[in-house]
Amino acid sequence: MATAVPPPSRTTVLSLFRSFLRSARQFPDYNIREYTKRRTIDAFHSNKTLSNPSSVAAAFADGNYQLQVAKRQALVYSFYSPKLKSIMDIKH
């Protein structure tokens, strides 16, 4: 028999959101970094209207899984990052 998982609190959801944005900053490539930020914001906005506790808990669990994937991908991309910076990364 499956036990019901309580939905996450607002602070844990915001913590997950901030963790996504922090992991997006780890990507060395500008395009991937901006895509990750944009995708994170869009996903959280689309899930903002969830009201069923089980769907909120499922979306939160999926978000945690996706965060782990993003962290692994940022690590892999850092191994193979180009030596030349993007024009968007150069400080004036």
C-alpha positions as a printed Julia matrix, in Angstrom:
92×3 Matrix{Float64}:
  0.0    0.0     0.0
  1.48   3.33   -1.06
  1.67   6.08    1.51
  0.67   9.6     0.53
  3.57  11.99    0.35
  2.71  15.42    1.74
  3.16  18.3    -0.7
  6.31  20.37   -0.22
  6.11  23.7     1.55
  6.51  27.02   -0.22
 10.02  27.46    1.19
 11.19  24.07   -0.14
  9.78  24.85   -3.58
 11.56  28.23   -3.58
 14.72  26.5    -2.43
 14.46  24.1    -5.36
 13.94  27.05   -7.71
 17.03  28.84   -6.38
 19.03  25.62   -6.64
 18.08  25.36  -10.3
 19.2   28.92  -10.95
 22.49  28.3    -9.11
 23.14  25.17  -11.15
 22.36  27.12  -14.35
 25.18  29.52  -13.49
 27.62  26.6   -13.5
 27.32  26.05  -17.26
 30.33  27.57  -19.02
 28.47  28.16  -22.3
 26.28  31.27  -22.44
 23.57  29.7   -24.62
 23.15  26.66  -22.41
 23.23  28.79  -19.27
 20.48  31.08  -20.56
 18.41  28.16  -21.87
 18.58  26.48  -18.48
 17.5   29.65  -16.7
 14.64  30.25  -19.14
 13.5   26.61  -18.96
 13.56  26.71  -15.16
 11.46  29.86  -14.96
  8.97  28.55  -17.53
  8.59  25.19  -15.77
  7.98  26.77  -12.37
  5.47  29.23  -13.85
  3.56  26.45  -15.56
  3.41  24.4   -12.35
  2.35  27.38  -10.24
 -1.33  26.58  -10.77
 -1.12  22.99   -9.49
 -3.53  22.5    -6.62
 -3.84  18.73   -6.19
 -1.39  17.72   -3.4
 -0.37  14.53   -5.18
  0.41  16.37   -8.43
  2.37  19.01   -6.49
  4.39  16.29   -4.77
  4.98  14.53   -8.11
  6.12  17.77   -9.77
  8.44  18.46   -6.84
  9.93  14.96   -7.04
 10.43  15.37  -10.79
 12.03  18.76  -10.13
 14.51  17.21   -7.7
 15.39  14.57  -10.28
 15.84  17.2   -12.99
 18.05  19.24  -10.66
 20.38  16.29  -10.25
 20.49  15.87  -14.04
 21.31  19.57  -14.47
 24.11  19.37  -11.92
 25.63  16.36  -13.67
 25.35  18.05  -17.05
 27.01  21.22  -15.74
 29.9   19.1   -14.49
 30.25  17.3   -17.83
 30.07  20.57  -19.77
 32.78  22.06  -17.54
 35.15  19.26  -18.6
 34.7   20.09  -22.27
 34.25  23.85  -22.14
 35.96  25.86  -24.86
 38.97  27.9   -23.88
 37.68  30.98  -25.71
 35.0   32.95  -23.93
 31.79  33.97  -25.58
 31.43  37.63  -26.44
 28.6   37.7   -23.89
 30.96  36.62  -21.09
 33.67  39.24  -21.67
 33.67  41.96  -19.01
 34.15  45.5   -20.3
